[in-house]
Amino acid sequence: MSSIRWFSELGLEDVPLVGGKNASLGEMYKELAVLGVKVPNGFATTADAYRRYLAANELEEPISQILEDLDVADVTRLAVAASKIRSLIEHGTIPQDLEREILDAYRQLSISNGGIAVAVRSSATAEDLPTASFAGQQESYLMVSGGKELLNAVRRAYASLFTARAISYREDMGFAHMDVALSVGVQRMVRSDLACSGVIFTLDTESGFRDVVMINSTWGFGENLVQGKVTPDEFYVFKPTLQAGFRPIIRKVLGAKEQTLRFDPLEHRLVNEVTPADRRHQLTLSDDEVVALAQSAATVEAHYQEIHGTELAMDIEWAKDGLTEELFIVQARPETVHSQAGGELRTYTLRDAGTALVEGLAVGNQIAVGRAALITDPTHMDEFLDGDVLVTANTDPDWEPIMKRAAGIVTERGSRTSHAAIVSRELGVPAVVGTGNATAKVPHGTMITVSCAEGESGRVYQGELEFDVTEIDPTALPRPRTKVMLNVGDPSRAFSLGQLPVDGVGLARMEFIFASQVQVHPLALTRYDTLTKSVKRQVDAITAGYSDKSEYFVATLAQGIGTIAAAFYPRPVILRMSDFKTNEYASLVGGREFEPAEDNPMIGWRGACRYYHPNYREGFELELGAVARVRNTFGLRNVKLMVPFCRTPEEGRRVLDVMRSSGLERGKDDLEVYVMAELPSNILQADEFAEIFDGFSIGSNDLTQLVLGVDRDSEQVAPLFDERDDAVKRAIVMLLESAKRHNVPVGICGQAPSDYPDFAAFLVANGIDSISLSADALVATLHKIVEIEEAESVAVA
């Protein structure tokens, strides 16, 4: 029986024959090529060939003896045992018939691909399963050429089944060592060292949100990315509208890509070089390539879901060939963390602010406390105590015996798809990666708190901080008749919040996205030439990589809005156009050049009156350009617009005219435009406003301020500020009555329902259509609303 199988002969049912990795490659090569997924051709040695190799060299008994009674927790003894076994295997002799088959297949593959080198990949028979990934446990070898080099690579691949990390992993997962065999895949080499490569997850790795494809990319071979040596470019693509023909690249993040791993033909080896500055500031993929990779990933995911009969996500490796410009999928396995998770949501909240020692990317959403253990090399495992927080430069699979004993992990380098991030998710511990300077800033032996519960940024705090843990089962929460929505301003939290059982977003504040992501005043971009040199330098630093300053604004704002809209799709997201006051606009970079000084900005040049004014209209048109991109390019037409601080109906008409001239016409492509009800004039002229807008959203803070004549920023009159005052309530009842006459909805997005359950009860009792809350008030308010509705039903009966 042949010891070789070509990819065209393999499928997922052949895991016992050629291991998970090679079976997956065969499945994709055979079934998905017609759907546009490109997989480099190749062949695999069988598991039986591996067993014949062990038998021919009489290795089974010596290996079993070395493994007998081995305690993998004794990391020193584990490393010695692993080294002995690998040495035995590497010095074995390949049986002649197996050697002949390998070399014959290699010559055939090489001839068919113009003599290009091959990649040699290890594939274990207990690998890439939906419940255990075994990712990175065995070795791969790139740019292998010549028969002798190939045979050496095969022996080394066999030996890699017994690295310390692989032995430890099998023990943890309950696999008997001698029951696992190894297949060697030999695949046409994709010259990504001349282009770029990376990884893809068909979900958001931190929140588990299933509707996105996350692509990481770096220059050269991808080992630097996996090992956490580089910060890659990152792209998010929204799957539902991608499959409907849109181009929804909802996020692009330029990574530093500090090093490039390439093949040196003169020295015939892989070399790691510092990436030139111009390449570091250049995205590795075009939009067309991002879309193409996302489409391939979605195709792979759909195929594997059909085979497994479950909604699993995929962990995919890809590479771009610098010789042909083709994009290839070179590996795919089921994602094993979120795919196996239950439906419960667990939220962590720090009780107090602390002193942050370092900051990086948050992996997961947990908080952990432990002693900081600065370990520079995995051979120093004996210095690490159970429950310590590992602090190091970066990790690779050799670190796993330490990592599984850690309360948390902190690295100086790496991304969300680096080894440290992948393993920490699988272990269920928080990690902060890419801190840059953790080993210098975090004192060894001191107590620290690792927080991944504050959005995308993870922080390491000095000392032991107290925190709360709340568990929510979304399926157990009540669903009232009144629509319950969320107030969302931070795109980095959107994917997690979007999994809560709510009816959408009642208030997405554009100015929050301005401040956190755009940072620059829009007129500093449209009127860049008028800026002083010092302000230009600030603007240039923020907009690096964009030759068109206005495009920076539109692209960045669109990505922030698009992330929130995608998280809640197809539920409505009501986006309030910018409502900074002049003093707040002035705090943006370049803002002081364009904003007047006002004695009372709270009732000054804000909201609707800015949008058509010649001194800001072009800034508003940039905002509209971002919205148009979200709706028309991303396909996220669940975004509705809301006009704040609109003093008169005529002002509303003028704003709608500007929107129309920018391609956003109320009613076209189901675009709805709401108005904030936050001024007495909105209440007194509600009938007129209802004729030109699609709905109202009550801004209880400003409405209370202006009904009672109380400056909400003044400490002296703060005790008089009360949304529950009868005058405010009467204004709300008047609005509800007018809106019902015109059959338009009324919601509330102010803070009052979140703070005061009795105020929420008043709103429900008077027929409010929707209540928008802060996330922390959701659970309690849901129960309160249901209680009120049930009481009303009893009263009616």
Secondary structure as UniProt FT lines:
FT   STRAND          4..6
FT   HELIX           7..9
FT   HELIX           12..14
FT   HELIX           15..31
FT   HELIX           33..35
FT   STRAND          42..45
FT   HELIX           47..56
FT   TURN            57..58
FT   HELIX           60..67
FT   TURN            68..69
FT   TURN            72..73
FT   HELIX           75..90
FT   HELIX           96..112
FT   TURN            113..115
FT   STRAND          118..124
FT   TURN            125..126
FT   TURN            130..131
FT   TURN            135..136
FT   STRAND          140..144
FT   HELIX           147..159
FT   HELIX           160..162
FT   HELIX           164..173
FT   HELIX           177..179
FT   STRAND          182..188
FT   HELIX           192..194
FT   STRAND          196..201
FT   TURN            205..207
FT   TURN            210..211
FT   STRAND          212..220
FT   HELIX           223..226
FT   TURN            227..228
FT   STRAND          233..238
FT   HELIX           239..242
FT   TURN            243..245
FT   STRAND          249..253
FT   STRAND          259..264
FT   TURN            265..268
FT   STRAND          269..274
FT   HELIX           277..280
FT   HELIX           287..308
FT   STRAND          314..320
FT   TURN            322..324
FT   STRAND          327..334
FT   HELIX           338..340
FT   STRAND          345..350
FT   STRAND          356..363
FT   STRAND          367..374
FT   HELIX           378..383
FT   TURN            386..387
FT   STRAND          389..392
FT   HELIX           397..399
FT   HELIX           400..403
FT   TURN            404..405
FT   STRAND          408..411
FT   TURN            416..417
FT   HELIX           419..427
FT   STRAND          431..433
FT   HELIX           438..441
FT   TURN            444..445
FT   STRAND          447..451
FT   TURN            455..456
FT   STRAND          457..462
FT   STRAND          467..472
FT   HELIX           474..476
FT   STRAND          483..488
FT   HELIX           491..493
FT   HELIX           494..497
FT   TURN            498..499
FT   STRAND          505..509
FT   HELIX           510..513
FT   HELIX           514..518
FT   HELIX           522..526
FT   HELIX           528..530
FT   HELIX           533..542
FT   TURN            543..545
FT   HELIX           549..568
FT   TURN            569..570
FT   STRAND          573..576
FT   HELIX           582..586
FT   HELIX           591..593
FT   HELIX           601..603
FT   HELIX           608..611
FT   TURN            614..616
FT   HELIX           617..628
FT   HELIX           629..633
FT   TURN            637..638
FT   STRAND          639..643
FT   HELIX           649..661
FT   TURN            662..663
FT   TURN            666..667
FT   HELIX           668..670
FT   STRAND          673..677
FT   HELIX           680..684
FT   HELIX           686..692
FT   STRAND          695..698
FT   HELIX           700..708
FT   TURN            712..713
FT   TURN            716..717
FT   HELIX           718..720
FT   TURN            723..724
FT   HELIX           726..742
FT   STRAND          746..748
FT   HELIX           752..755
FT   HELIX           757..765
FT   TURN            766..767
FT   STRAND          770..773
FT   HELIX           775..777
FT   HELIX           778..796
//
